[in-house]
Amino acid sequence: MTEFKLGSLVDTMMEHKDEVIKEQISKIVDLEFENYDLKNKKKNLEDDVKHIYKVCGAWIGLCYEWARDAEKDRKHYYYTDEEIDAKKEKYMQRADALRDVREMIERTRENRDF
């Protein structure tokens, strides 16, 4: 008959239980450190977002101030009809000049290929 040692089985089970508990505690500690690190990163990101909002708010305030200063310099934001006509004329002159240059390049190519 084989001898069955109950004490040896109990010792083995207790060792296994102790190892499992150690592993679980180690995992819990690692997760706590990771959680602490994530909380710090979240706080840093929130601080960065607050800073960005402050900077953007300052830029918006400056743009608004510049727009108000520009309004003081001009009677209103809109161009007068004369200014619009002058801008149209300037753009049309540019367009005509570009068209002339393109036609000249095209003629040069045709003459060169001839």
C-alpha positions as CSV (number, residue, x, y, z in Angstrom):
1,M,0.0,0.0,0.0
2,T,1.2,3.5,-0.8
3,E,1.4,5.8,2.0
4,F,-0.7,9.0,1.8
5,K,0.7,12.0,3.6
6,L,-2.0,14.5,4.4
7,G,0.5,17.0,5.8
8,S,2.5,17.1,2.6
9,L,-0.7,17.8,0.6
10,V,-1.7,20.6,3.0
11,D,1.8,22.1,2.8
12,T,1.7,22.1,-1.0
13,M,-1.8,23.7,-1.0
14,M,-0.7,26.4,1.5
15,E,2.4,27.2,-0.6
16,H,0.3,27.5,-3.7
17,K,-2.1,29.8,-1.9
18,D,0.8,31.9,-0.7
19,E,2.2,32.2,-4.2
20,V,-1.2,33.2,-5.6
21,I,-1.7,35.8,-2.9
22,K,1.8,37.2,-3.5
23,E,1.1,37.4,-7.3
24,Q,-2.3,39.2,-6.6
25,I,-0.7,41.7,-4.2
26,S,2.1,42.4,-6.7
27,K,-0.5,43.0,-9.5
28,I,-2.5,45.3,-7.1
29,V,0.6,47.3,-6.3
30,D,1.5,47.6,-10.0
31,L,-2.0,48.8,-10.8
32,E,-1.9,51.3,-8.0
33,F,1.3,52.8,-9.3
34,E,-0.1,52.8,-12.8
35,N,-3.3,54.5,-11.5
36,Y,-1.2,57.1,-9.7
37,D,0.9,57.8,-12.8
38,L,-2.3,58.1,-14.9
39,K,-3.8,60.5,-12.4
40,N,-0.7,62.7,-12.6
41,K,-0.7,62.6,-16.4
42,K,-4.4,63.5,-16.4
43,K,-3.8,66.5,-14.1
44,N,-0.9,67.6,-16.3
45,L,-3.1,67.4,-19.4
46,E,-5.9,69.4,-17.6
47,D,-3.3,72.0,-16.6
48,D,-2.1,72.2,-20.2
49,V,-5.6,72.5,-21.5
50,K,-6.3,75.4,-19.1
51,H,-3.1,77.1,-20.2
52,I,-4.1,76.6,-23.9
53,Y,-7.6,78.1,-23.1
54,K,-5.9,81.1,-21.5
55,V,-3.6,81.7,-24.4
56,C,-6.4,81.3,-27.0
57,G,-8.6,83.6,-24.9
58,A,-5.8,86.2,-24.8
59,W,-5.4,85.9,-28.6
60,I,-9.1,86.3,-29.1
61,G,-9.1,89.3,-26.8
62,L,-6.2,90.8,-28.8
63,C,-7.9,90.2,-32.1
64,Y,-11.1,91.8,-30.8
65,E,-9.1,94.8,-29.6
66,W,-7.3,95.1,-32.9
67,A,-10.6,94.9,-34.7
68,R,-12.0,97.6,-32.5
69,D,-8.9,99.7,-33.2
70,A,-9.4,99.1,-36.9
71,E,-13.0,100.1,-36.6
72,K,-11.9,103.4,-35.0
73,D,-9.6,104.0,-38.0
74,R,-12.3,103.3,-40.5
75,K,-15.9,104.4,-40.4
76,H,-17.1,100.9,-40.9
77,Y,-15.8,97.4,-41.8
78,Y,-17.1,97.4,-45.4
79,Y,-15.3,98.7,-48.4
80,T,-16.7,101.6,-50.3
81,D,-17.8,101.1,-53.9
82,E,-14.8,103.0,-55.1
83,E,-12.5,100.8,-53.1
84,I,-14.2,97.7,-54.5
85,D,-13.9,99.0,-58.0
86,A,-10.2,99.8,-57.5
87,K,-9.6,96.2,-56.2
88,K,-11.5,94.7,-59.1
89,E,-9.5,96.8,-61.6
90,K,-6.2,95.7,-59.9
91,Y,-7.2,92.1,-60.1
92,M,-8.3,92.4,-63.6
93,Q,-5.0,94.0,-64.6
94,R,-3.2,91.1,-62.9
95,A,-5.4,88.5,-64.7
96,D,-4.8,90.2,-68.1
97,A,-1.0,90.3,-67.4
98,L,-1.0,86.6,-66.5
99,R,-3.1,85.8,-69.6
100,D,-0.6,87.7,-71.8
101,V,2.3,85.9,-70.3
102,R,0.6,82.5,-70.8
103,E,-0.1,83.3,-74.4
104,M,3.4,84.5,-75.0
105,I,4.8,81.2,-73.5
106,E,2.4,79.2,-75.7
107,R,3.5,81.1,-78.8
108,T,7.1,80.6,-77.9
109,R,6.5,76.8,-77.5
110,E,4.7,76.7,-80.9
111,N,7.5,78.6,-82.6
112,R,10.2,76.4,-81.0
113,D,8.4,73.2,-82.0
114,F,8.0,74.4,-85.5
